Amino acid sequence: MREETEATTLVVCAAQVHPERKGAGLAGTLLAAFRNLSATAGYAHVIVPLRPTMKPRYPLTPIDVYAQWTRTDGLPLDPWLRTHVRMGATILDVAPRSQVMTGTVAQWEGWTRMLFPVSGEYVIPDGLSTLRIDRDADEGTYIEPNIWIQHR
């Protein structure tokens, strides 16, 4: 028999602002709404597995290194991470293997609009890390990292 425990944390698995509405401050509004929802429900924390917005510019940099990069004012370099920190959130940890996506070479060529003529590592559009192509196995594997954030 499994012992029942009371939930203490709201986890935001996915949230997205429509591309046409980006830059309007809606991300902060959305985070505030999640925090309010958590408080109303009596939860002590909100946890967000964050996909850093500037990480695609640095796909060769490991996520644990990227998460530590700061500006001269001491705030995180990444704007989405910075938004969370400004709201009082803390970085819990990084997840180097947050999502693993596989497909055939042809599927990856279609999804990325790139050609992968030989096996190896490839930088792909909007990728936080590289795509590993194995031509012999006819498989591409993309492992996406993220950063876990906690709000009180």
N, C-alpha and C positions, 0 to 999 in steps of 0.2 A: 504494500500500500504506500502511495506517495503522500508525503506530508505537504499540506497546503501552506504556502507562504504568501504574504501580502506584497503586492507590487509597490516598488518605491521609485521607479524610474520610467519616464517616457522616452522611447527611442524613436527618433525621426529617421525612418529608413529611406525616404525619398521626398524631396521637395524641389520644385523648379519654378523659376520665373520665366514667363513667355519671353522669347528673344526680343520681341517688339517692345516689351516693357522694361528691359534691362536698363539700369542707370537711374531708375525712378525711386530708389530707396525701398523697393518692395521686399528685398531680401531681409533687411533689418525688421521690417514690419512683420514678415512671416515668422522670423525667429522670436520676436516679442509675443506673437500669438501662441506659438508653441510653449513658450515659457509660462504664459498666463494659463493656458490649458492645463499644463502640468500642475501649477499651483492650485487651480480650482479643483482638480482631481485629487489633490492631497499628496502628490508625488514630490519627493525631495530633489530630484534631478531631471535634467533633460540631457540625453546623449545624442550626438550627431556624428555619424561616420562621414566626414567631410571630404569632398573631391576638390582639391585645391585648384583654383581657376588659372593660375599662372604656371602650374607644373608642366603642361604640355610644351612650354618653351624650354624645359630642362629634362627631357625624357631619359637622359643618361645618368642623371643624378639620383642616387637612392633616396627614397622618401624620408628616411630618418635624418639624412643630411639636409634635405630641402626644408623639412619642418623646423629646423633650427635657424634658418636664415632670417636675419632681421635687418631692418632699415637703421639709419643713424639715430632715430628716435627710440630704438629698442623694440618697436612693434614688429610683428611678423612681416616679412617681405610680401607674402601672398595676400592679396586684398580680401579674399573670402575668409581666410584664417584670421586676418586682422580685424574684420568685422566682429567675429565671435569674441576675440580677446578684448576688444573695446567694450563689449557688452558684459564683460566679467567672466567669460568662460576660461577654462584651463584645458591644456592639451593633456589628455590621458596617456595616449600612446599612438604609435603608428601601426598600420596593418599592411605589411608589404605584399600580402596575397589576399586582398579584400575580395576581389572577383577574378575568376579564371574563365576566360572565354575561348572556345575552340571552334574551328571550322576548317573546311577544306581550303586548299590553296586558292581554288577558283572563287570560293565564297569571300575570302579575304581580299582577293583582287577586286571583286565587285564592290564590297563594302568600302574599301579604301580608295578605289579608282587608281590603284598602283599595280605594277607588275612585280612579281617576285621570282626572278629567273633562276636563282640558286638558293640552297638552304642557307640560313643565317639569321642574324638579328636585323630588324628594319625599324626605322623611326617612321611612325604613321601619323596622319593628321589627327590632332587633338588627343593623342595618346599620352598618358602620364608616364608610361614606360615603353619599352620596345616590344615589337611583335617577333616571335620566334617562328620561323618557317622551316619545316622539315619536308623537303620535296619527296624524299623516298617514302615517307609515311603519308604524303598528301595531306598534311595538317599544319595549321597555323595556330599558335597559342599566344594569347595576350593575357598577361597577369597585371591587373590594375591595383595599385596601392591606394590607401587613403589614410586620413588622420582622424583619430577619435577625439572628439571634443566633449567636454561636460559643462553644462550650465547648472547653476543652483536655482 
